[in-house]
C-alpha cells in the first residue's frame, strides 16, 4: 500500500506541483511574449526598463542619444526660423517662405496700422516686423556684388600716373559754350545742333602743346539740370561760361551750385568780349554777389576773358586749365580693370545700344566684359570722339562702346570685369532689384491716395509716349513734362525710350490713347502708315522748348474754362401790357448800358432776383430791335415768364469764357 501510496503521493505531489507549476509556464510564456505584446500595446516606461540593463552593460551611452537628437532638432528649427530677403518682398512670397497664411499676416499688419493686400510689396523693415511677430528672423540677402566688382581696391602708388583733367563747360543757354569748345576743337559742333542749342552732352579729348584735356559740353537749357549735375560729378574742373553782354543768368547760378555741391573748382570764361556792349566788370560784380569772387578782388576764382568768335584768349584759357590741373595732382592707375561713368547713351539702328563712357581709372580694352547700370555686355568696339576705332582707352578718355545688352541710363557707373559670367550675374541681380523697386512703386496703394482720387473725381489725363535719340534728352523731356501736371490734368508718361518710333509704340499708343513725341527721331513709312490707320498722333520735334510749349497748349485744351458774368445794361419797367397769345410785355426805359435781344436777363423786384433766363423779344415801337441803348424806351418779353410788375428792374448780362493758363 505504501508503495502504491508513494507513487500516488508522488503523483499527488506531481499533481500538486503541476497545479502549482501550471501558472509558471504561463508566466514564462507571458514573459516570452511580453516584449511583442508591449510593442503593440504598452507605451514607454516598461519597454525601457527591459532595454536599460543590456545597453547599460554595453556602454551606457544610450541615454545620451535621444538627448543629442533633441538638440539637433532644436538647432534645425533655429536655422529654419531665419529667412533671407531682398530690400523688398511681395507679402504672399513672405508668407510662403514662413509657412504662414497671408491672411494672418495681413491682420497682424493691420494691427500695426499698415494697410496691405496679398500682392503688395512691403519693404525690408516692415517684413522684419511682421516676421518677428511670428518668431522669424529676417536677414538682408545681400548679393556679394562688391566682391565681384572689387572696385574699392587701394592702388599701388608706384603704378599711379598723371591723367588728363576732365573739364565740364557750363553756363546759360546761348552764352557760347559750344562755340568756345568749337574753337578749342577746331570743329563745328554748334551748326549740327538743332537751333544752335546743345541738346545732349558731348565728350571730347583735345590735345594741346602742354598736354591733353578731356572736355564735356553740357546743355544750358533749364530742362537739362540733371545732366548738368551729372557733368559736375564726373569732372575735375568746371569752366563757367558767362556772356559779357548778358551777365549772370538763372542757369549760371545753377551751374555754380552744381559745381559747389560736387566740390569742383570753378574757372570763369567771360565770353563775347568782342561785342560793343560787353561789360566784363559787371560780370565780375554779379558773380562776386553769388559767391564766385575773382582773384584780383582777393577771391580764389580765375577769370579769363575770351571771344570764341574772334578767337581771343583761347590759349590763355587752356594754360589756366592745365595750371589748375597741376595743382589738383590728378593721378590714376592704368594697369587695372577699367571703371568710369556713362556720359550719354543711345540706340543706334545699325550698331545697337551705344554708350559714351568717360573712363575714370584703369584701361578699357576691346573684348572686356563690362557692367553699365543694369545692363552688361562684351565690348565689341571702342570709338574715340572723332569716330575712329581704338583698341584701348585709358583714364580720362571718352569713348563710345558697342556691345551692351541694352541702353544704360546716362550717369550709370561702368565697371569692367574679369569674365562675362560675372558681368551677367551682377546685371541680373541689379535688374531684379530694379524690378522689385518698380513693383514697390506701382503697388503701393494707400487709403489716403484712394480717398484723394475719389475726392478729385474725374481727373483728365494726357498720356504720352516719348522716343528720343539719346538718354540724356529723354530724361530732360520726361522731367520737364511731368512738372507740367496740375490738379485738373495729370500727365502720364506711359513709355519712354531711346531709338526710333516702332510699331509696338503705335500699338501701345492706340490702346492707351496716347500722343507720341519723337525727339530727333523719325518713324519709317510703314510705322507712319500704321499710325494713320490707328489714328495715333505723332509729333516730331528737335528743340525742347517747342515740346514743352506744345504740351502746355494741349493741357490748356483739356482744362475746363471758367465763366465770368459781364453786365450789359439795366432797364426799369414803367408799364405792363398783356398781349393775347404772346404773354406779358414790359414797357421799359433803359437806365444804363444797353439791352440786347436774346441775351441773359434777370428780373429784380425790391432787390430780390425773381427770374433768371433770356429775353425772347425786344421791340422799339412796333419794330424788332437788335439792341436798345440807354435813354430809350422799349418793349421786352421774357421767356416763359409773365409775372412782371411796374417798378421791376431788368438786368441784361452775358457770360464771358476765361481760358485757363499753365504757369
ZAMARGU-4260 file (C-alpha; in steps of 0.2 Angstrom, whole numbers, plus 5000, padded with zeros to 4 digits):
<rodrens>
0) 5000/5000/5000 | 5014/5011/5004 | 5022/5008/4988 | 5006/5011/4980 | 5004/5026/4991
5) 5021/5033/4987 | 5018/5034/4968 | 5001/5041/4972 | 5010/5054/4984 | 5022/5057/4971
10) 5008/5058/4959 | 4999/5069/4971 | 5015/5079/4973 | 5017/5080/4954 | 4999/5084/4953
15) 5001/5097/4966 | 5017/5103/4958 | 5008/5103/4941 | 4994/5113/4949 | 5006/5124/4957
20) 5018/5125/4942 | 5004/5127/4930 | 5004/5146/4931 | 5023/5146/4929 | 5024/5141/4911
25) 5011/5154/4909 | 5022/5166/4917 | 5036/5161/4906 | 5025/5161/4891 | 5020/5178/4896
30) 5037/5184/4899 | 5042/5177/4882 | 5028/5185/4873 | 5028/5201/4884 | 5041/5210/4873
35) 5030/5208/4857 | 5014/5212/4866 | 5022/5228/4874 | 5027/5234/4857 | 5009/5233/4852
40) 5000/5239/4867 | 5011/5246/4881 | 5019/5263/4880 | 5036/5269/4885 | 5042/5265/4903
45) 5042/5246/4904 | 5050/5244/4887 | 5064/5255/4893 | 5066/5245/4909 | 5070/5229/4899
50) 5081/5238/4887 | 5091/5248/4900 | 5102/5234/4909 | 5108/5227/4892 | 5113/5243/4885
55) 5120/5249/4901 | 5131/5234/4901 | 5137/5238/4884 | 5142/5255/4886 | 5130/5267/4895
60) 5128/5280/4880 | 5110/5275/4876 | 5104/5289/4887 | 5114/5302/4878 | 5107/5298/4860
65) 5090/5304/4862 | 5096/5320/4870 | 5108/5323/4856 | 5094/5320/4844 | 5083/5333/4853
70) 5097/5346/4852 | 5099/5343/4833 | 5080/5346/4831 | 5081/5362/4840 | 5096/5369/4830
75) 5087/5364/4814 | 5072/5374/4819 | 5083/5389/4823 | 5090/5388/4806 | 5073/5386/4798
80) 5067/5402/4808 | 5079/5413/4799 | 5074/5419/4781 | 5084/5430/4769 | 5075/5443/4758
85) 5080/5457/4747 | 5076/5476/4750 | 5058/5472/4746 | 5047/5457/4745 | 5029/5453/4740
90) 5018/5449/4755 | 5012/5432/4748 | 5030/5427/4745 | 5035/5431/4763 | 5020/5420/4769
95) 5025/5405/4758 | 5043/5406/4765 | 5037/5407/4783 | 5024/5394/4780 | 5011/5406/4787
100) 4994/5411/4779 | 4994/5428/4771 | 4978/5432/4780 | 4986/5430/4797 | 5000/5442/4791
105) 4988/5455/4784 | 4978/5455/4801 | 4995/5457/4810 | 5000/5472/4799 | 4983/5480/4801
110) 4985/5479/4820 | 5002/5488/4817 | 4992/5501/4806 | 4999/5496/4789 | 4985/5493/4776
115) 4991/5480/4763 | 4985/5467/4751 | 4992/5450/4747 | 5000/5455/4731 | 5008/5471/4738
120) 5026/5474/4740 | 5032/5478/4758 | 5050/5485/4762 | 5063/5476/4772 | 5059/5484/4789
125) 5040/5480/4788 | 5045/5462/4783 | 5056/5461/4798 | 5042/5467/4810 | 5029/5455/4804
130) 5041/5441/4803 | 5046/5445/4821 | 5028/5443/4826 | 5028/5425/4820 | 5045/5421/4828
135) 5056/5423/4812 | 5072/5432/4810 | 5074/5442/4793 | 5091/5444/4785 | 5096/5455/4771
140) 5101/5444/4756 | 5115/5455/4750 | 5122/5448/4734 | 5141/5449/4735 | 5141/5462/4722
145) 5156/5471/4730 | 5167/5456/4730 | 5164/5453/4711 | 5166/5471/4706 | 5182/5474/4718
150) 5181/5492/4715 | 5187/5498/4732 | 5205/5492/4730 | 5219/5503/4736 | 5231/5507/4721
155) 5249/5505/4722 | 5257/5522/4722 | 5271/5517/4710 | 5258/5512/4697 | 5249/5529/4698
160) 5252/5540/4683 | 5246/5558/4678 | 5229/5558/4669 | 5222/5572/4658 | 5210/5584/4668
165) 5191/5581/4664 | 5184/5599/4661 | 5165/5602/4660 | 5159/5618/4651 | 5144/5625/4659
170) 5133/5641/4658 | 5117/5648/4652 | 5108/5645/4636 | 5117/5654/4621 | 5131/5661/4631
175) 5143/5652/4619 | 5149/5636/4627 | 5149/5625/4612 | 5156/5639/4601 | 5170/5640/4613
180) 5173/5622/4613 | 5172/5623/4594 | 5187/5635/4593 | 5196/5623/4605 | 5192/5608/4595
185) 5193/5617/4578 | 5177/5609/4573 | 5159/5614/4570 | 5148/5607/4583 | 5135/5621/4585
190) 5130/5620/4567 | 5125/5602/4569 | 5114/5605/4584 | 5095/5610/4582 | 5093/5628/4583
195) 5111/5630/4588 | 5107/5624/4606 | 5116/5609/4613 | 5103/5595/4617 | 5115/5582/4625
200) 5132/5580/4632 | 5147/5579/4620 | 5163/5572/4627 | 5179/5576/4618 | 5198/5574/4620
205) 5208/5589/4615 | 5227/5588/4613 | 5237/5604/4617 | 5256/5608/4617 | 5256/5606/4636
210) 5245/5590/4637 | 5228/5583/4634 | 5212/5589/4641 | 5195/5580/4641 | 5180/5591/4638
215) 5162/5588/4642 | 5149/5600/4635 | 5133/5601/4644 | 5117/5609/4638 | 5112/5626/4646
220) 5093/5624/4645 | 5084/5624/4662 | 5077/5607/4657 | 5094/5599/4657 | 5098/5602/4676
225) 5100/5583/4679 | 5113/5582/4665 | 5122/5597/4672 | 5123/5589/4689 | 5130/5573/4682
230) 5143/5583/4672 | 5149/5591/4688 | 5150/5574/4697 | 5162/5566/4684 | 5173/5581/4682
235) 5189/5589/4689 | 5187/5607/4684 | 5171/5617/4679 | 5173/5631/4666 | 5159/5643/4669
240) 5155/5652/4653 | 5146/5669/4655 | 5142/5681/4641 | 5150/5698/4644 | 5135/5707/4637
245) 5122/5696/4646 | 5129/5694/4663 | 5124/5681/4676 | 5108/5671/4672 | 5097/5658/4681
250) 5107/5643/4674 | 5123/5652/4678 | 5119/5652/4696 | 5113/5634/4695 | 5129/5628/4687
255) 5139/5637/4701 | 5128/5627/4714 | 5131/5611/4705 | 5150/5614/4705 | 5150/5619/4723
260) 5139/5603/4728 | 5152/5592/4719 | 5166/5602/4727 | 5174/5605/4710 | 5185/5621/4707
265) 5177/5634/4695 | 5186/5643/4681 | 5176/5658/4674 | 5177/5661/4655 | 5170/5678/4651
270) 5164/5676/4633 | 5159/5688/4619 | 5171/5702/4625 | 5172/5707/4606 | 5154/5714/4607
275) 5152/5733/4608 | 5140/5731/4624 | 5152/5719/4633 | 5154/5723/4651 | 5166/5711/4660
280) 5167/5721/4676 | 5148/5719/4678 | 5150/5700/4676 | 5164/5700/4690 | 5152/5710/4701
285) 5137/5699/4698 | 5147/5683/4701 | 5155/5690/4717 | 5137/5693/4723 | 5134/5674/4721
290) 5150/5669/4729 | 5162/5667/4715 | 5175/5681/4718 | 5189/5684/4706 | 5207/5683/4711
295) 5210/5702/4708 | 5197/5705/4721 | 5205/5693/4734 | 5195/5678/4729 | 5200/5661/4723
300) 5192/5660/4706 | 5202/5663/4690 | 5194/5674/4677 | 5199/5673/4659 | 5192/5685/4645
305) 5189/5676/4629 | 5180/5678/4612 | 5175/5662/4603 | 5171/5672/4588 | 5187/5682/4586
310) 5197/5668/4595 | 5204/5679/4608 | 5211/5672/4624 | 5209/5654/4620 | 5227/5649/4623
315) 5227/5659/4640 | 5211/5648/4645 | 5219/5632/4640 | 5235/5637/4650 | 5224/5641/4665
320) 5215/5624/4664 | 5232/5615/4664 | 5239/5625/4678 | 5223/5621/4689 | 5225/5603/4684
325) 5243/5603/4690 | 5238/5610/4707 | 5225/5596/4708 | 5238/5582/4705 | 5226/5571/4695
330) 5233/5553/4695 | 5225/5536/4691 | 5231/5518/4689 | 5230/5512/4671 | 5236/5494/4675
335) 5219/5488/4681 | 5201/5484/4675 | 5193/5500/4670 | 5179/5509/4679 | 5170/5525/4673
340) 5154/5533/4670 | 5141/5533/4656 | 5140/5551/4650 | 5127/5548/4636 | 5118/5533/4628
345) 5108/5529/4613 | 5101/5516/4602 | 5108/5515/4585 | 5098/5507/4572 | 5114/5499/4564
350) 5125/5496/4579 | 5113/5493/4593 | 5115/5501/4611 | 5129/5513/4611 | 5136/5522/4626
355) 5148/5536/4628 | 5159/5532/4643 | 5172/5543/4652 | 5185/5531/4659 | 5189/5536/4677
360) 5203/5523/4680 | 5211/5508/4673 | 5211/5504/4654 | 5196/5499/4644 | 5200/5486/4630
365) 5191/5479/4616 | 5184/5462/4622 | 5182/5467/4640 | 5166/5461/4650 | 5158/5476/4657
370) 5143/5481/4668 | 5134/5498/4665 | 5120/5500/4677 | 5108/5486/4675 | 5115/5481/4658
375) 5130/5470/4654 | 5140/5465/4638 | 5156/5462/4630 | 5165/5477/4622 | 5164/5474/4603
380) 5172/5490/4598 | 5178/5506/4605 | 5177/5523/4595 | 5185/5539/4600 | 5177/5556/4600
385) 5181/5558/4581 | 5173/5542/4577 | 5189/5531/4574 | 5191/5514/4581 | 5203/5512/4595
390) 5209/5496/4605 | 5211/5504/4622 | 5205/5519/4632 | 5215/5525/4647 | 5210/5536/4661
395) 5200/5552/4657 | 5197/5546/4639 | 5180/5547/4632 | 5175/5533/4621 | 5159/5525/4613
400) 5157/5507/4617 | 5147/5495/4607 | 5141/5478/4613 | 5130/5481/4628 | 5113/5471/4631
405) 5103/5487/4632 | 5104/5506/4633 | 5110/5511/4650 | 5105/5527/4659 | 5116/5542/4657
410) 5126/5543/4674 | 5127/5525/4677 | 5143/5518/4683 | 5153/5507/4670 | 5164/5493/4678
415) 5175/5481/4668 | 5175/5463/4675 | 5186/5448/4673 | 5174/5437/4663 | 5157/5439/4655
420) 5149/5427/4668 | 5152/5439/4682 | 5145/5453/4672 | 5129/5444/4668 | 5127/5439/4686
425) 5129/5457/4693 | 5117/5463/4679 | 5104/5450/4683 | 5105/5454/4701 | 5103/5473/4698
430) 5089/5470/4686 | 5079/5460/4699 | 5082/5474/4712 | 5076/5487/4700 | 5061/5477/4696
435) 5057/5475/4714 | 5059/5494/4717 | 5047/5497/4702 | 5034/5485/4708 | 5035/5493/4725
440) 5031/5510/4717 | 5016/5504/4707 | 5008/5493/4720 | 5009/5504/4735 | 4991/5508/4737
445) 4986/5519/4752 | 4969/5523/4758 | 4973/5542/4758 | 4978/5542/4740 | 4962/5532/4736
450) 4952/5545/4745 | 4961/5559/4737 | 4957/5552/4720 | 4939/5549/4725 | 4938/5567/4730
455) 4946/5574/4715 | 4933/5565/4704 | 4937/5563/4686 | 4955/5569/4683 | 4959/5571/4665
460) 4974/5563/4659 | 4986/5566/4645 | 4995/5550/4640 | 5012/5552/4632 | 5025/5541/4624
465) 5042/5549/4622 | 5055/5542/4610 | 5072/5552/4609 | 5089/5549/4601 | 5099/5549/4617
470) 5095/5545/4635 | 5100/5562/4642 | 5087/5572/4631 | 5074/5559/4636 | 5077/5561/4654
475) 5076/5580/4652 | 5060/5580/4642 | 5052/5567/4654 | 5056/5578/4670 | 5050/5594/4661
480) 5034/5587/4656 | 5029/5578/4672 | 5032/5595/4681 | 5018/5602/4670 | 5004/5591/4678
485) 4991/5601/4688 | 4976/5596/4699 | 4965/5596/4684 | 4976/5587/4671 | 4989/5574/4675
490) 5002/5570/4663 | 5006/5551/4662 | 5022/5546/4653 | 5017/5528/4649 | 5033/5523/4640
495) 5049/5532/4635 | 5064/5525/4627 | 5079/5529/4615 | 5078/5524/4597 | 5066/5526/4583
500) 5047/5525/4584 | 5042/5507/4581 | 5026/5498/4578 | 5024/5492/4596 | 5024/5511/4601
505) 5010/5514/4589 | 5000/5499/4596 | 5003/5505/4614 | 4998/5522/4610 | 4982/5516/4601
510) 4977/5506/4617 | 4981/5519/4629 | 4975/5535/4619 | 4992/5542/4620 | 5002/5555/4609
515) 5019/5550/4603 | 5033/5563/4604 | 5048/5560/4593 | 5063/5570/4598 | 5077/5570/4585
520) 5069/5553/4579 | 5058/5549/4564 | 5046/5535/4560 | 5048/5525/4544 | 5034/5525/4531
525) 5027/5508/4537 | 5026/5514/4555 | 5018/5531/4549 | 5005/5521/4539 | 5001/5511/4554
530) 4999/5527/4565 | 4987/5534/4551 | 4976/5518/4552 | 4976/5518/4571 | 4973/5537/4571
535) 4988/5539/4583 | 4995/5557/4584 | 5014/5558/4581 | 5023/5575/4585 | 5041/5577/4579
540) 5052/5590/4587 | 5071/5594/4588 | 5071/5608/4601 | 5065/5605/4619 | 5056/5622/4621
545) 5044/5618/4607 | 5040/5601/4615 | 5036/5610/4632 | 5026/5623/4623 | 5015/5611/4613
550) 5011/5600/4628 | 5007/5616/4638 | 4994/5620/4624 | 4987/5603/4625 | 4985/5604/4644
555) 4976/5621/4642 | 4964/5612/4629 | 4960/5598/4642 | 4957/5611/4656 | 4939/5617/4660
560) 4936/5636/4656 | 4929/5647/4669 | 4915/5659/4666 | 4913/5677/4672 | 4897/5687/4672
565) 4899/5704/4662 | 4884/5716/4664 | 4877/5724/4648 | 4864/5736/4655 | 4848/5739/4666
570) 4830/5744/4661 | 4816/5749/4673 | 4798/5743/4670 | 4786/5758/4668 | 4771/5749/4660
575) 4765/5732/4658 | 4755/5726/4643 | 4746/5709/4641 | 4745/5703/4623 | 4735/5688/4619
580) 4745/5673/4613 | 4761/5682/4617 | 4760/5685/4635 | 4766/5699/4646 | 4776/5713/4638
585) 4786/5725/4649 | 4787/5743/4643 | 4804/5748/4649 | 4816/5763/4650 | 4834/5759/4648
590) 4843/5767/4663 | 4861/5762/4659 | 4871/5752/4646 | 4861/5743/4633 | 4849/5729/4632
595) 4852/5716/4618 | 4840/5704/4611 | 4842/5685/4615 | 4854/5689/4630 | 4853/5683/4648
600) 4841/5693/4658 | 4836/5693/4676 | 4821/5702/4684 | 4824/5710/4701 | 4810/5715/4712
605) 4814/5725/4728 | 4832/5719/4727 | 4827/5701/4726 | 4830/5691/4710 | 4813/5684/4704
610) 4818/5677/4687 | 4833/5672/4678 | 4833/5667/4659 | 4833/5675/4642 | 4823/5689/4634
615) 4813/5682/4620 | 4809/5698/4611 | 4815/5716/4610 | 4805/5729/4601 | 4806/5748/4599
620) 4789/5754/4595 | 4782/5740/4583 | 4799/5736/4575 | 4810/5722/4581 | 4827/5729/4588
625) 4844/5720/4590 | 4849/5732/4604 | 4842/5747/4613 | 4854/5760/4621 | 4852/5769/4637
630) 4840/5784/4637 | 4827/5775/4625 | 4811/5766/4628 | 4807/5748/4623 | 4796/5733/4625
635) 4804/5717/4632 | 4796/5700/4633 | 4804/5686/4645 | 4805/5668/4640 | 4791/5658/4649
640) 4788/5672/4662 | 4773/5683/4664 | 4773/5689/4682 | 4780/5707/4678 | 4775/5722/4688
645) 4778/5740/4687 | 4794/5746/4696 | 4804/5729/4692 | 4821/5731/4686 | 4828/5720/4671
650) 4846/5717/4671 | 4854/5711/4654 | 4871/5702/4655 | 4882/5689/4646 | 4894/5676/4652
655) 4912/5678/4647 | 4923/5662/4645 | 4940/5664/4653 | 4953/5651/4646 | 4964/5643/4659
660) 4983/5646/4658 | 4998/5634/4663 | 5010/5644/4673
</rodrens>
